[in-house]
Amino acid sequence: LWVCDVIYAHDNNFNIYWLSQAETRHSKAILKNGAVAAAITVSNNPGEQNIGLQFSGTAEKIEGDILEIARIHRRKRGKPEPEKKGEILDKGESWYRFRPQRVEIIYEPLWGFEKKVLELR
């Protein structure tokens, strides 16, 4: 098992995508065991109420490029969008996809410390 911060993009089906070198520890771990847990924290300043997501599901390496996800990824980073597949993939780099099966939603402004759970199957 290994944890790694990534810059991610998502689609309308709750899938999360990121780019990574195939030789990194987390990429190798995914190939051995695709069971993954992740967290996204929106609140991070002192005094802010807790807002975030916790996920569990499966991750996989994707062969090739995904143009629409590459465009979302670049927009998020404030960089020019690619015009064709393969423009942003560096040598040894691949896309990875995380498919959440369980999402725990933390939204203190509405629910206090009670988490809401969403099962995706």
Secondary structure, 3 states (H helix, E strand, C coil): CCCCCCCEEECCCCCEEEEEECCCHHHHHHHHCCEEEEEEECCCCCCCCCEEEEEEEEEEEECCCCHHHHHHHHHHCCCCCCCCCCCCCCCCEEEEEEEEEEEEEEEHHHHCCCCEEEECC
